[in-house]
Amino acid sequence: MRTIHKITVISITVCALTVLGGCSNMSRRDKNTAVGAGIGAVAGAVLTDGSGIGTAGGAAVGGVIGHQIGR
């Protein structure tokens, strides 16, 4: 079961990075927010063993941190 979880996390990360690659017309702050939210979501999922609330919370916190970087 752990192998499936790891494959899922890696797949989601690859998909998120692919989607972010298409965001060339976004401002730097928007890109930082999106990257922060993606990284936060993955971290939240890993830390809470895939909990939906942990994933959403990680995305929210990561998005805020990403938005504040370079301010």
C-alpha positions in Angstrom: 0.0 0.0 0.0 2.9 2.4 0.7 4.1 1.9 -2.9 0.8 3.0 -4.3 0.8 6.1 -2.1 4.3 7.0 -3.2 3.4 6.6 -6.9 0.3 8.7 -6.4 2.2 11.5 -4.7 4.9 11.5 -7.4 2.2 11.4 -10.2 0.4 14.4 -8.7 3.7 16.3 -8.4 4.6 15.6 -12.0 1.1 16.7 -13.1 1.3 19.9 -11.1 4.7 20.8 -12.5 3.5 20.1 -16.0 0.4 22.4 -15.5 2.6 25.1 -14.1 4.8 24.9 -17.1 1.9 26.3 -19.2 1.6 29.4 -17.0 4.1 31.6 -18.9 1.8 34.7 -19.0 1.4 34.7 -15.2 3.2 37.4 -13.1 6.1 36.3 -10.9 3.9 36.6 -7.8 1.2 34.5 -9.3 3.7 31.8 -10.2 5.2 31.9 -6.7 1.6 31.5 -5.3 0.8 28.5 -7.5 4.2 26.8 -6.8 3.8 27.3 -3.1 0.3 25.9 -3.2 1.4 22.8 -5.1 4.3 22.1 -2.9 2.2 22.8 0.2 -0.5 20.4 -1.0 2.0 17.6 -1.6 3.7 18.2 1.8 0.3 18.3 3.5 -0.7 15.0 1.9 2.6 13.3 2.8 2.6 14.6 6.4 -1.1 13.5 7.0 -1.0 10.2 5.1 -3.3 11.5 2.3 -5.9 13.3 4.5 -8.0 15.7 2.4 -8.0 18.3 5.1 -4.2 18.1 5.4 -3.8 18.4 1.7 -6.1 21.4 1.5 -4.4 23.0 4.5 -1.0 22.5 3.1 -2.1 24.1 -0.2 -3.5 27.1 1.6 -0.4 27.6 3.7 1.9 27.0 0.8 0.0 29.5 -1.4 0.2 32.2 1.3 3.9 31.7 1.7 4.5 31.6 -2.0 2.5 34.9 -2.4 4.6 36.6 0.3 7.9 35.6 -1.1 9.7 38.5 -2.9 7.3 41.1 -1.5 
